[in-house]
Amino acid sequence: MRLKLTIEYDGTPFYGWAAQPGLPTVEAAVRSALSETFSIVDDLAVAGRTDTGVHALANVVSVDVDGGPPPERAAAALNTRLPAGVAVVSAEQAPADFNARFSARARTYRYRILNRRAPSPLEHRRAWWITRKLDDEQLNAAAALLLGEHDFRAFTKTQTRHLVFTRTVERAEWIRRGDHLDFEINADSYLRHMVRALVGTMLELGPDELLPLLAGRARAEAGTTAPPWGLYLVAVAY
């Protein structure tokens, strides 16, 4: 039976999604819970391989299981075996050809900035605290330039396994929510560190300086990579 799991987690205590020997990762926690719940666990895939410190509101996992509870009871059973920082929000049976990664049509990320003079203990490691006043209008002018198909090689690591750097952005905007200024982006897929590099660059460079970077310029010409703790995987569309 193939399951589709929607997973929420606080990335603070984890070294990202992908399992690494001797380090706490979200994948390791999920695999451990699955192996304690089902007698057979195979072919696990994830929609978003989030980095160290990055959070998720709705990451998606597909996995083949047998010898355990039915789909309607799987989430409750897994949650009794997961650490406090990870939860299965929902579980459902999926078609045999469903793959959390390759079946995904688009993913939505949110980058949260706490934009006020005082820090917040409740936002520690969950938003990037910036005290200076930010120009919402200029930031949205920059975000509008991201729409459509562009070469984003200026917004990923110089040493990379990516061979294709073109991505298509369907939505990109900055939204003011009280003390927070959130950047939200929806795209078909992403390069590693792409969202964080876009955020850092938009905060440092104006729209006129950003535009040439979308034509495949060097990483050194773009801005700083924003810290991971403000980034959330919000949704995956299929």
C-alpha positions, 0 to 999 in steps of 0.5 A, spaced: 500 500 500 502 506 498 501 512 503 501 519 502 503 523 508 503 530 509 508 532 514 509 539 518 516 540 522 520 545 526 527 544 522 531 547 528 533 541 531 534 537 525 540 537 520 535 538 514 531 532 511 536 528 508 538 522 513 546 523 515 550 518 519 550 520 526 546 526 525 538 528 527 534 529 521 527 529 519 528 523 514 531 519 520 525 521 525 520 519 519 523 512 517 524 510 525 517 512 526 515 508 520 519 502 521 516 501 528 509 502 525 509 497 519 513 491 518 514 493 511 517 500 509 519 501 502 520 506 496 520 513 500 520 519 497 519 526 499 517 533 495 522 537 498 529 536 501 529 542 506 536 544 508 538 545 516 534 549 520 528 550 514 521 548 517 515 545 513 508 546 514 506 541 509 511 537 506 509 531 502 512 523 503 510 517 499 512 511 501 510 503 500 508 500 507 504 493 509 503 490 516 500 496 520 494 500 521 490 502 515 490 509 512 485 512 516 489 510 523 496 511 520 497 519 522 495 517 529 500 511 530 506 515 527 505 521 531 506 517 537 513 515 535 515 521 532 519 527 536 515 533 538 518 537 532 515 533 527 508 531 526 504 527 520 498 532 519 494 527 514 495 520 511 491 517 505 492 511 500 495 514 494 495 511 487 501 506 486 504 510 481 504 517 486 511 519 487 511 525 492 517 528 488 516 527 481 508 527 481 509 534 484 507 540 479 509 546 484 511 548 491 510 554 495 515 557 500 514 562 505 520 566 508 518 570 514 522 576 516 520 579 523 521 587 522 521 591 528 525 594 533 525 589 539 526 581 538 521 576 539 523 570 544 517 566 540 520 568 533 527 565 535 529 561 529 523 561 526 524 568 522 529 573 520 529 579 525 531 585 521 530 592 525 531 597 519 525 599 516 524 595 509 521 598 503 515 594 501 513 597 494 520 596 492 521 589 494 514 587 491 517 591 484 523 586 485 519 580 486 514 582 480 521 581 476 521 573 478 515 571 474 515 567 468 521 563 466 528 565 468 535 562 469 537 562 476 544 560 477 546 567 480 541 564 486 544 557 488 551 555 490 557 555 485 558 548 487 552 544 485 550 538 481 544 542 478 545 541 470 539 546 468 538 552 472 532 555 468 525 555 473 518 558 472 515 562 477 508 562 478 507 567 483 512 571 487 510 577 492 511 580 499 506 581 504 506 585 510 502 581 516 503 586 522 510 586 525 512 580 519 514 581 512 513 575 508 516 573 501 511 568 498 513 564 492 510 558 488 515 555 482 515 549 478 521 547 482 527 550 485 535 550 485 538 549 492 538 555 496 534 559 491 529 562 495 534 564 501 538 567 495 533 571 492 531 574 499 538 576 501 538 579 494 532 583 494 534 586 501 540 588 498 539 590 491 534 594 487 529 592 482 534 595 476 540 591 479 536 584 480 533 584 473 540 582 469 541 577 474 535 573 472 539 572 465 544 567 468 549 571 471 554 569 476 553 567 484 558 572 486 554 578 483 547 577 487 546 578 494 547 574 501 543 568 502 538 569 508 539 565 514 535 558 513 530 559 520 526 564 516 524 559 510 518 554 510 515 549 505 508 551 505 505 547 500 506 542 494 501 542 488 499 535 484 
